[in-house]
Amino acid sequence: MYWGLLATRFPTTFALWSNTSQHALNSAYAFFEVFFPRTERLPWLNLIPVVLLLALYLGLAYLTHATQGFYVYPFLDLQKHSSGVVAGYIIGILIAAIIIFVIVRYLIALRVWVTETKLGKKGKFSTHDKNSAGIPDFPLHSTPK
């Protein structure tokens, strides 16, 4: 959303660095997280917190306007845009978030299929994370020895 709707020219090198580190590096880290570690496919239930966080963020944007007198995001300004246009932005961002979630979910599934099913690269687990049967057991499920 930032790069598509809000980013403008950066007047200084610091402004460019600041915006890149705040907005672009998050995407780079997320991209890394999809393709390199052994993360499992995202459960559908994880979509609920994404939608709730977007709703809270929207509420915070309007709370900021009510308390500080400015819109954090200019496209939410009902004085400049009709309520239909603002609703379109809000619904569009929600749909974009859902689409990105689905894309990430299936990119992870594709990576797991390629690396673990086709290439047989199951990875190695720590000996500390295995139960008596030698099956990987995550710390939340392990029993004290």
N, C-alpha and C positions, 0 to 999 in steps of 0.2 A: 504494500500500500504506500509506503513512504516514497519509494523511488518512482512509482507511477503517478501519484497524486500530489505529493508535497515537495519533492526535491526541486530545488532551483539552482541557479548558479551560486557557487561558493566564492565569496569575495576574498577570502584569505586561505592560505595553506592550512592554518589551524582549523578553520571551518570545514574544509574538505576532509581533513584527517578525523576530526571529531564526528562528523556525520558518517563517514565510512566505518569508523570503529564502532559506532553505536548501532548502525543499521545493516551494513554489509557483512560484517564479521559474524553476526548471529546466523545469517544465511549460510555462510561458509562452514561454521561449526555444525549446523544442522545437516548440511550436505555430507560432511565427513561422517556424522553419526549414522546416516542412512547406509553408507557404503562400506565402512571399514569394521566396526565392531560386530560382534555376534548378537546383535539385538534381534529379538523376535518381532514378528508382524504386530502392529499396533492393534489392540482390541478395539472393537467398535465403541465400547463404553468410554474410551478416552476422548471421543468426540464431544461428550457432554461437557467436560471441563473447558474445552476449547470454546464452545458456544457461550458458556457461562462467563468466561473471562472476557470475551468480546462484549457481552452485554454489560459487564461491570465497567469495562473501559469506556464504553459509550456513555454510561451513566456518569462516570468521572469527568468526561469531556463536558457534559452539560452542567455538572456541578461546578466545574471550574468557571464556566461562563457565568453561572448564577452568582458565584462568590467573588470572582476576579474581574468579570466584565469583558472577557475576550474568549474567542473560540480557539481551542487548541488546534482544531482542524477546520480550516476555512470552509470546507464543503458542508459542514454541519450548520452553517449560519442561515437561519430561517429568514433573515432580513434580505439576504442576497439571493437565496434560492427558494423555490416553492417547496412546500412540504412534500410533494410528490418526488421532486428531485432529491431531497435529503433522504427520504425513505428509499429511493432507488440506490443511493450510495450505501446506505446501511445494509440493505438486502444484498446488494452486489458484493460487499465485503464479506458478509456471512457466507454467501455461496462460494466465493473465492476461497475462504478458509476451509470449507467442507471439501472442495475440489482438491486443494493442496493436501489435506489430510488423507484423502483417498489415494492420491498419487503417491504420497510417501508410504502409505500402508502397502501398496502393491509393488513399489520399488524395493521395499525391504523383502517382501515375499519373493520377488524375482531374484534378488541377491542370494537369499537363502536357498532357493531352488538351484541356481547356477552353481554356487560354491559348495553346498552340502550334498545335494542330490546328484547333480551331474558330475561334478569334479571330485566328490567324496571327501572334501575338506571339512571334516567335522570339528576340527580344532582340538586343542588340548586344554584340559581343565586342571586346576591345581589339585594336588593330592589331598589337600586340606579340605576340599569341598566335595569329597566323595564319601558315600556311606559304606557300610560293610559289604554291599554287593558290588561296589565299584562304580555305582551310578552317580553321576554328578548330582549334588544336593546343594542348593543355595543356602546361605547362612540363615535365612528366615525359617527354613524348614529343617535345619540340622538339629540333632539331639546332642547334648553334652556327652563327652566321652569320659 
